[in-house]
């Protein structure tokens, strides 16, 4: 069963568990847990995904209950217009206290709408919430520095937060694509949790039909308390 955070005649918003795919894909044939199919069966009607969260990401995930609403909201999620999305992430190292990452991103292969390669503007704000160290050796250093960040994507590009954090040399811990495998495994063994440390905490938006302001939150899981701050 999924934790349904909001439900009306137009939207269903859920707390996506880490490790679940949004929907079936031939790229991960062995997976058996899918948010779309589980939600459809849980509420007894068809649902349309409005945006995507990576398999390893947990938190607020929005579905529409009609194709028209999905289209309207999908455009807003891509441009970021009228939305405020707030994430939490654990990253390697100690970034600056706050900053704006303004770094254009190439469309990923499965996002291509034509044969040509497209580059899209992408911006992410970040702020450091707390910092700590783990007794995991890193080269000449006896410990691993880490930081918990608040991330606000101002645009909605594929894997934007993961790619932007890699761009500033502070990859999200647990990221198998943009991070370091040996480090991720060492952290998982020490913390006792294997996951991508990225969570969609809060979404503020205008309801696509009623036009009323809508805020939905999904608290971080208890595993986030395993990171001891300085």
C-alpha positions as CSV (number, residue, x, y, z in Angstrom):
1,X,0.0,0.0,0.0
2,X,1.2,3.5,-0.8
3,X,0.9,6.5,1.5
4,X,-1.6,8.8,-0.3
5,X,-0.8,12.4,0.7
6,X,-3.6,14.1,-1.3
7,X,-6.5,12.8,-3.3
8,X,-9.4,14.5,-5.1
9,X,-11.3,14.2,-8.4
10,X,-8.3,15.4,-10.4
11,X,-5.1,14.5,-8.6
12,X,-3.5,11.7,-6.5
13,X,-0.3,12.6,-4.8
14,X,1.7,9.9,-3.0
15,X,4.8,9.3,-0.9
16,X,7.0,7.3,-3.2
17,X,9.2,4.7,-1.4
18,X,12.9,4.6,-2.3
19,X,13.7,1.7,-4.6
20,X,10.3,1.8,-6.4
21,X,10.0,2.5,-10.2
22,X,7.3,5.0,-11.2
23,X,6.1,2.6,-13.9
24,X,7.2,-0.5,-15.8
25,X,10.2,-0.2,-18.1
26,X,12.1,-2.7,-20.3
27,X,15.3,-1.3,-18.8
28,X,14.6,-2.9,-15.4
29,X,12.8,-6.1,-16.3
30,X,13.5,-7.8,-12.9
31,X,11.6,-5.1,-10.8
32,X,8.2,-5.9,-9.4
33,X,7.3,-2.7,-7.5
34,X,5.7,0.0,-9.5
35,X,4.0,3.1,-8.1
36,X,1.6,3.6,-11.1
37,X,0.2,0.1,-11.1
38,X,0.0,0.0,-7.3
39,X,-1.8,3.4,-7.0
40,X,-4.2,2.4,-9.8
41,X,-5.2,-0.7,-8.0
42,X,-5.3,1.0,-4.7
43,X,-7.8,3.8,-5.7
44,X,-9.5,1.7,-8.5
45,X,-9.0,4.0,-11.4
46,X,-6.5,4.9,-14.1
47,X,-3.8,7.4,-13.2
48,X,-1.3,9.4,-15.4
49,X,2.2,10.3,-14.1
50,X,2.8,14.1,-14.1
51,X,6.5,14.0,-13.5
52,X,9.2,11.4,-12.7
53,X,11.3,10.5,-9.6
54,X,14.3,8.2,-10.1
55,X,13.9,4.7,-8.7
56,X,16.2,5.5,-5.8
57,X,14.5,8.8,-4.9
58,X,11.7,8.9,-2.3
59,X,9.0,11.5,-1.6
60,X,6.3,13.6,-3.2
61,X,5.1,12.2,-6.5
62,X,2.1,13.6,-8.5
63,X,-0.4,11.7,-10.6
64,X,-3.3,13.1,-12.6
65,X,-6.6,11.3,-12.9
66,X,-7.1,12.4,-16.5
67,X,-4.9,12.9,-19.6
68,X,-5.9,16.6,-19.8
69,X,-4.8,17.4,-16.3
70,X,-1.6,15.4,-16.8
71,X,-0.7,17.4,-19.9
72,X,-1.3,20.7,-18.2
73,X,0.7,19.9,-15.1
74,X,3.5,18.1,-17.1
75,X,4.3,21.3,-18.9
76,X,4.5,23.2,-15.6
77,X,6.8,20.6,-14.1
78,X,9.2,20.9,-17.0
79,X,9.5,24.6,-16.9
80,X,9.1,25.0,-13.2
81,X,6.6,27.8,-13.6
82,X,4.2,28.2,-10.7
83,X,5.9,25.4,-8.7
84,X,8.2,25.3,-5.7
85,X,9.9,21.9,-5.1
86,X,12.0,21.3,-2.1
87,X,14.3,18.3,-1.8
88,X,16.7,16.9,0.8
89,X,20.0,15.3,-0.2
90,X,23.1,14.0,1.5
91,X,26.2,14.8,-0.6
92,X,29.9,14.1,-0.4
93,X,32.0,17.0,0.9
94,X,31.1,20.4,2.4
95,X,29.7,22.7,-0.2
96,X,29.4,26.5,0.2
97,X,26.6,27.5,2.6
98,X,24.4,28.3,-0.3
99,X,24.5,28.9,-4.0
100,X,22.8,28.8,-7.4
101,X,23.9,26.2,-10.0
102,X,23.2,27.5,-13.4
103,X,24.4,24.8,-15.8
104,X,22.7,23.8,-19.0
105,X,22.0,20.0,-19.4
106,X,21.9,17.9,-22.6
107,X,18.7,16.0,-23.2
108,X,19.2,12.4,-22.2
109,X,18.8,9.7,-24.9
110,X,15.3,8.7,-23.9
111,X,14.2,12.3,-23.8
112,X,15.1,13.1,-27.3
113,X,12.3,14.5,-29.5
114,X,14.5,14.7,-32.6
115,X,17.7,13.3,-34.0
116,X,19.6,16.4,-33.0
117,X,21.2,16.9,-29.6
118,X,19.5,19.5,-27.5
119,X,20.8,21.5,-24.6
120,X,18.4,22.9,-22.1
121,X,18.9,25.7,-19.5
122,X,18.8,24.3,-15.9
123,X,19.0,26.0,-12.6
124,X,19.1,24.6,-9.0
125,X,19.4,26.5,-5.7
126,X,21.0,24.8,-2.7
127,X,21.6,25.6,1.0
128,X,23.6,23.6,3.5
129,X,21.5,22.5,6.5
130,X,24.1,20.5,8.5
131,X,27.5,18.8,8.1
132,X,29.3,15.9,9.5
133,X,32.0,13.3,9.0
134,X,32.0,9.5,8.9
135,X,35.1,7.3,9.8
136,X,35.5,6.2,6.2
137,X,39.0,6.8,4.7
138,X,39.2,8.9,1.5
139,X,42.6,8.8,-0.1
140,X,44.9,10.8,2.2
141,X,42.0,11.7,4.5
142,X,40.9,9.6,7.5
143,X,37.3,10.5,7.2
144,X,34.5,11.3,4.8
145,X,33.0,14.7,4.9
146,X,29.3,14.9,4.1
147,X,26.5,17.6,4.1
148,X,22.7,17.6,4.1
149,X,21.4,20.1,1.6
150,X,18.1,21.7,0.8
151,X,17.7,21.6,-3.0
152,X,15.3,23.6,-5.0
153,X,15.2,22.8,-8.7
154,X,14.0,25.9,-10.7
155,X,13.6,23.8,-13.8
156,X,12.6,20.2,-14.4
157,X,15.3,18.4,-16.4
158,X,15.9,14.7,-16.3
159,X,18.2,13.7,-13.4
160,X,18.8,17.5,-12.8
161,X,19.7,17.4,-9.2
162,X,22.0,14.4,-9.5
163,X,23.8,15.9,-12.5
164,X,24.1,19.4,-11.0
165,X,25.6,18.1,-7.7
166,X,28.1,16.1,-9.7
167,X,28.9,19.3,-11.7
168,X,29.9,21.1,-8.5
169,X,31.9,18.1,-7.3
170,X,29.5,17.2,-4.5
171,X,27.7,14.1,-5.8
172,X,24.7,12.8,-4.0
173,X,25.8,9.8,-1.9
174,X,24.3,6.5,-3.2
175,X,24.2,7.8,-6.8
176,X,25.5,4.8,-8.8
177,X,25.6,6.8,-12.1
178,X,27.2,10.1,-11.0
179,X,29.0,9.1,-7.8
180,X,31.7,6.6,-6.8
181,X,30.7,2.9,-6.3
182,X,33.3,2.0,-3.7
183,X,32.3,5.1,-1.6
184,X,28.6,4.3,-1.9
185,X,29.2,0.8,-0.7
186,X,31.3,1.9,2.2
187,X,28.7,4.4,3.3
188,X,25.9,1.8,3.0
189,X,27.9,-0.7,5.1
190,X,28.5,2.0,7.8
191,X,25.0,3.5,7.9
192,X,23.2,0.2,7.4
193,X,21.1,1.5,4.5
194,X,21.6,1.2,0.8
195,X,19.8,3.9,-1.1
196,X,20.2,7.1,-3.1
197,X,20.1,9.9,-0.5
198,X,17.7,12.1,-2.3
199,X,14.2,12.9,-1.1
200,X,11.4,15.0,-2.5
201,X,10.2,16.7,0.7
202,X,7.7,19.3,-0.3
203,X,5.7,20.6,-3.3
204,X,3.9,24.0,-3.4
205,X,1.7,24.5,-6.5
206,X,-1.5,25.9,-7.8
207,X,-4.2,23.2,-8.3
208,X,-4.6,22.8,-12.0
209,X,-8.4,22.9,-11.9
210,X,-9.6,24.8,-8.8
211,X,-6.6,27.2,-8.9
212,X,-6.3,27.0,-5.2
213,X,-2.8,26.9,-3.6
214,X,-1.8,23.4,-2.7
215,X,1.0,22.3,-0.4
216,X,2.0,18.6,0.1
217,X,4.8,17.3,2.3
218,X,6.4,13.9,2.7
219,X,8.7,13.7,5.8
220,X,12.1,12.1,5.4
221,X,12.3,8.5,6.7
222,X,13.9,7.5,10.0
223,X,17.1,6.4,8.2
224,X,18.0,10.1,7.8
225,X,18.6,10.2,11.5
226,X,21.5,7.8,11.1
227,X,23.7,10.7,9.8
228,X,25.4,12.2,12.9
229,X,26.0,15.9,12.4
230,X,29.0,17.7,14.0
